[in-house]
Amino acid sequence: MEMISRYGAPPTRLISLMNCLKYPLRHVRAGDKFVILTDDQMDPLIWQAMMAELHSRGAEALLCLFPKRAYHCADPSPMSIGAAKEADVVIALTTTALNSGTPGLRQIRSEGGGKGKTPIWLWEEANQEILIDGGGAATEDEIKEMCDVQRRIGAVFDNGREVRVTSRAGTDLTADISGYPPGALADRWGAIPFERDEATGRFGLSPGTWPFGEFHVEPLAGTANGVVVWDQTAHFPPGQWREPVELVIEKGKVVDIRGGHEARLVRRYLNLYGDENSWLVGGEISVGTNRRCLPYTGNMRSEKKRYGAMHFGIGHGADRGVVKSKLRLEGITDYVTWVVDGKHTVVEDGEILV
């Protein structure tokens, strides 16, 4: 963001943008069908680079551009959902977050191709600086290293029952993280992104976020208790925060939001766009693993992948499908410590130890 604010974003950066897409699009083949979802506030150079790189590889790419959605996790245009059902892969290049919790996105995942599960690659809130100079510049070796770290974290959580999360800013939360199938977290988060399914030849459900780099776990509904302090930024209000926001959580539900201006805006946002389930802790507890993501960008797409930073989500679930809500709201906590079952320190003050 610093370079863009100082010097602007010249159209000649299309060359660099296409170059940074080579790794995530490395397995694209002639005849693959892609639908790109974007909105009128996204930098056109980013979706142009995506279209150009896909076409250069012989893929069929369709762009669906619609007005920016009113809030994060709102469904895209119904017409774009119809188009997305015909795709092998859907790429979200929107300025508001999308995920499989919204009705339209659930429809795409369940009714599309790819053995009944259409992959949706989440690239929302991306900008040129993040893609070219930040986390999107990660190399193949760096991606493999992230996957190895994430696999090791997953192995600890696969054998654990409870996590305690603390932070310098005052976070102190405990939650039950049991109930996943054996080895599920290590397998999922150790997987290389943007891979094809060997059995079908299609793009499978391997990770598809870019920039890449996170491990997350979803607590069992109703088990999270304590305080989470978002001290950097969140989906809303955007930008680098000046005052932290304290979420008081009892039995898996946010019962109070404390702080200054940002806290007031978070409460208003949830009341305006959410429903009663948007206050539940069904989202995710996640740590970033990408060392190329810089601090203090105020951009969730980058901050949630930043090494050692936690994003914590309220609202509908990321894995278990138990909590369903109108929206999910995620925020960033810095300098976190994670301890599993009171004895396994996985992250300490923002450093991953496993």
C-alpha positions, 0 to 999 in steps of 0.5 A: 500500500505504501508504494501505491500511495506514493507513486500510484499504480501504472498500467505497465504493472500488468507485466508484473501481475501476470508474472506473479500469477504463474505459480497459482495458475501453473496447472491450468490446461487448454479447455479449463473453464474459469469464471472470475467474480469481481466488482466495480471497485476492484482494480481492473488491472488485476482481473485483466492480468488474470484473464490474460494469463488464463487465456495464454494457457488456453483456458476459457475465462468468463468475467462477471462484473457487478456492483460492489456488495453492500457488506462482506459475505453478501452473495454475488449477483444471482446471474453470476451464480448461474454462470459459476455453476458451469465453471471448473473453477471460480475465482473470487476477485471482489473487494468484499469477502466471499466464502462458502457460508453464503447461500449462493456460494454454497449452491456453487460448491454443491451443484457445480462440476469437479465431482460435485464440488466446484473449487472457489479460489478466494482472492478477495481484497487483493491489490497490486502491492500485495500480489507483486511485492507482498505475500503473492510473491512467494516462491514454490520453495516458500509455499512448500515450507508453509505447507510443512509448517501447517502440517506440523501445526495440524498434527498437534491439533489433530491430537488435542482437545482444547486450545488456549489463545492469549495475546499481548493486547489482552486476548485470553480464550479457551475452546474445544477443538476436538471432533475432526476426523483423524488426521484431518487438519494435518492433511488439509493444511499440509496440502499444496495449493492449486493442485489437480485431483489425480483421480479425476484430472480436475482441480480438486479441493486443495487450498485456493487462496492467494496470497497463501499461508494459514492454518485454522481450526474451528472451535466446537459450537458453544465451547469458546469462552473468554476475550478476543482482542482485535488490535490491527484491523478487520473486514470492517471497518477497513484500514489500520485501526487506532483503537483495539476492539475487545470481544467478550465471549461466553458459551460460543457467543459474543455477548459484548463488544468493548473499545472506542470508535472501531468497536462502535462501528463493529457493533453497528455493522453486525446489527445492520447486516448480520443476524443473531447467529452472526454473533456466534463463534463458528468462524475460525481461529487461524494463524498466518504462515506467510513471511512475505506479508508485511505488517500494518497494511490494514488489508485483511487479504494480506494480514490474515496470511501474515506470519504469526498473526491470528485472524479470528472469525465470528459468524458461520463456520468454516469447517463444521457447518453447524453455525450458519449466519448471514455474515462472518466477520474476521479480525486480526490479533497480533503477537498471539500464543497458542497452547494445546491441552495446557502443554503443547505451545504451538505459537508463542508471541507470534513465533511458530514453534512446531 
